[in-house]
Amino acid sequence: MNEVFEKVTIRGMELKNRLMMSAMVTNFSTSEGQVTDRLIAYHRERAQGGVGIIETEAAYVHPSGKGYANQLGIYRDDLIPRLKRLVRNLHGHGAKAAVQLHHAGRRTSRALTGYEVVSPSAIACFEGDIPPKGMIVADDTGGTLPKELTQEEIGQLVDCYSEAARRAKEAGFDVVSIHAAHGYLVSSFLSPFTNKRQDAYGGDKKGRCRFLLEIIRAVRKEIGELPIMVKISGDEFVPGGLSLADTKEIAPLIEEGGADAITVSAGTVGQSGEDYPIDKPTYAFLRSLPMYTPRASYLYLAQGIKEKVHIPVIAVGRINTPSLVREIVKHKKVDLVALGRALLADPFFPRKMEHGDEKAIRICIACNQGCFENLFHQRSITCAINPRVGREDEMKFDPAEKPKKTVVIGGGPAGMETARILSLRGHSVSLWEATDQLGGQLQLAYKAPGREEIKSYLDFLLAQMERLPVEVFTKAKVNSSFLRELSPDILIFATGGRPWIPEFAQSDVDGILTAEEILRGEKAAGESVIVAGGGLVGCEVAELLGEQGKKVTIVEMLEDIIPDEFSDTKKYFENVMVKYRIRVLTESVIEQIAKGTVIIEKRTGETESLSADTVVLALGYASNLNAKEEIRPGPGCKVFKIGDCFKPRKIIDAVLDAYRLATSL
Ligand SMILES: Cc1cc2nc3c(=O)[nH]c(=O)nc-3n(C[C@H](O)[C@H](O)[C@H](O)COP(=O)(O)O)c2cc1C
């Protein structure tokens, strides 16, 4: 018996299963918060995927509470007709619909809203324009001092929530959800970290809960018997903020106040690794739950809350596999499981799980490249391994009008993804890989510490290659004459990139290895190592070497290591550098290597001589440009280049190349 797919009720509302899609701002609405066709198509696909209930993204109840450029709004009556259309689309595919009412509070800016930033107390997210190192904030969350709300203004905001609830009911939503987590307005009232008021809305727990409880009461008046859900941060992971012990006392107040279910997330703005209480889990300051954090990181918080209330409790946070969902539900750890990024990566997760086709699920690898990273830059979200997110109407998987004979050279992510989609669309596909195994860069990527999750995507692609009628050839070097024999209509190069080797390493110097050789475990470094290049791969290899007890120095030409990476990734590696005492030399380059000595030149012109047994090169990749030049198909064959072989970039770019091409042929 599969308990996940048993019916469950919340305040009498029946859900077909115990899976909820967690609220996620997409930035697919208009700048005024109107539902767009794109937002509908995105939601429709997730409803088709079989999830029991979809919680829309945070919808602002007043324009002063807008936190993201193209967030959903519910602050005006003229937004209702399109909200109605959104709901109809969810209902049409058997999903219940919840709308999450939201006000960003101090987590926004006047530049974005045109209004003064407001908060329970006049405490900025941070002082000045630049957030402190390690603080995780949306780019537009300024250091502006918010205005402390007066009691009259608080009353007006409660009215905004109740008006929004009326609109929600009119639009046909089944549930009204209240966002009281993550440092936005309601949660900043709940938290002693941000609420220093001495009046009825501050002080003790009861006072800090008053705003939320007034909202619940006002919403109830508008929606009658419809369920109300509340999302809280079970622990804010910040000194002086809410701890689990605190939220265990707050949750019963929320239940008594009239909520019908509680979702337990965690975190707030301001959490950072610095001065971090050591009793907290080390991942706790990484609010975007990247792949370095354990799966189901916040489950223990939801379980803690469940001990204290009688209403259903919903767990959320890096729950990304069917076995994890099953285990949580089977052992009644909580009542429902909310999936966020897992449903970006694969909207059909629930349906595939229900039908026992779990190998076909594209598991979220928590890379955050398409979702959080875009959101925090105020862009529309997508997904690195599922670029259809936000392009549901654009990227069709329709059968090919004229099936063609296609040859894909290179079995990395771009090659396999292209082969998969071409095959699904009815083209004949053969995939040719020069090495003895498929996977390309993925085979390497998951071997770095904390990046094991990447293997889930590799496993998905490998399973797809087995299942689909793609002819796969490994240890297969294709040359021009063989290609002419094959005579494909379409030839796609996905041969990847190769490590870039600088001049100083091109002569025969002992002790120079590539990051690839280390990550693959093909070669071992000496005791004292210099890593040339402080990009992501350089940092990963430095971490691996640090873990092995080596003395490591990173030499990076730019001002900072991993400059173009997401703030959480940066923060993670800053901690890695401290943990393994890795020395980081920025604005520095390797000038010369000779007999165990490496000469470093700094931007200031100074030089430093370091002794090292090994230099590991992590200086980026160069396209495998030769491929196209060397191999020529016969006349009439169309040739394309995708992924790193076109231009070395991130996985999100390689997979998007594959989708774009394979859906267009
Ligand atoms: C792009 C993005 C937008 C999000 N927006 C919201 C939001 O509007 N409201 C909310 O309560 N949580 C939001 N979250 C947090 C998710 O609901 C969820 O709690 C978090 O992603 C952890 O769950 P997951 O590991 O299943 O993704 C967002 C997450 C992402 C990735």
The ligand as an SDF file (V2000), in Angstrom:
LIG
                    3D

 31 33  0  0  0  0  0  0  0  0999 V2000
   12.5750   30.1350   -6.9110 C   0  0  0  0  0  0  0  0  0  0  0  0
   12.0050   29.9640   -5.5410 C   0  0  0  0  0  0  0  0  0  0  0  0
   11.0330   30.8320   -5.0870 C   0  0  0  0  0  0  0  0  0  0  0  0
   10.4880   30.6750   -3.8260 C   0  0  0  0  0  0  0  0  0  0  0  0
    9.4510   31.4790   -3.4370 N   0  0  0  0  0  0  0  0  0  0  0  0
    8.7790   31.2010   -2.2920 C   0  0  0  0  0  0  0  0  0  0  0  0
    7.5510   31.8300   -1.9910 C   0  0  0  0  0  0  0  0  0  0  0  0
    7.0080   32.5930   -2.7700 O   0  0  0  0  0  0  0  0  0  0  0  0
    6.9540   31.5280   -0.8270 N   0  0  0  0  0  0  0  0  0  0  0  0
    7.4890   30.6280    0.0500 C   0  0  0  0  0  0  0  0  0  0  0  0
    6.8900   30.3850    1.0850 O   0  0  0  0  0  0  0  0  0  0  0  0
    8.6320   29.9880   -0.2290 N   0  0  0  0  0  0  0  0  0  0  0  0
    9.2740   30.2250   -1.3920 C   0  0  0  0  0  0  0  0  0  0  0  0
   10.3710   29.4850   -1.7310 N   0  0  0  0  0  0  0  0  0  0  0  0
   10.8120   28.4150   -0.8340 C   0  0  0  0  0  0  0  0  0  0  0  0
   10.1320   27.0940   -1.2200 C   0  0  0  0  0  0  0  0  0  0  0  0
    8.7520   27.1410   -1.0690 O   0  0  0  0  0  0  0  0  0  0  0  0
   10.6940   25.9530   -0.3710 C   0  0  0  0  0  0  0  0  0  0  0  0
   10.3800   26.2170    0.9640 O   0  0  0  0  0  0  0  0  0  0  0  0
   12.1920   25.8050   -0.5630 C   0  0  0  0  0  0  0  0  0  0  0  0
   12.5350   25.8810   -1.9250 O   0  0  0  0  0  0  0  0  0  0  0  0
   12.6980   24.4790   -0.0260 C   0  0  0  0  0  0  0  0  0  0  0  0
   12.0170   23.4200   -0.6250 O   0  0  0  0  0  0  0  0  0  0  0  0
   12.6320   22.5520   -1.8330 P   0  0  0  0  0  0  0  0  0  0  0  0
   13.9600   22.0370   -1.3710 O   0  0  0  0  0  0  0  0  0  0  0  0
   11.6230   21.4630   -2.0510 O   0  0  0  0  0  0  0  0  0  0  0  0
   12.7890   23.4390   -2.9860 O   0  0  0  0  0  0  0  0  0  0  0  0
   10.9460   29.6370   -2.9810 C   0  0  0  0  0  0  0  0  0  0  0  0
   11.9240   28.7760   -3.4550 C   0  0  0  0  0  0  0  0  0  0  0  0
   12.4390   28.9110   -4.7200 C   0  0  0  0  0  0  0  0  0  0  0  0
   13.4330   27.9150   -5.2280 C   0  0  0  0  0  0  0  0  0  0  0  0
  1  2  1  0
  2  3  1  0
  2 30  2  0
  3  4  2  0
  4  5  1  0
  4 28  1  0
  5  6  2  0
  6  7  1  0
  6 13  1  0
  7  8  2  0
  7  9  1  0
  9 10  1  0
 10 11  2  0
 10 12  1  0
 12 13  2  0
 13 14  1  0
 14 15  1  0
 14 28  1  0
 15 16  1  0
 16 17  1  0
 16 18  1  0
 18 19  1  0
 18 20  1  0
 20 21  1  0
 20 22  1  0
 22 23  1  0
 23 24  1  0
 24 25  2  0
 24 26  1  0
 24 27  1  0
 28 29  2  0
 29 30  1  0
 30 31  1  0
M  END
$$$$
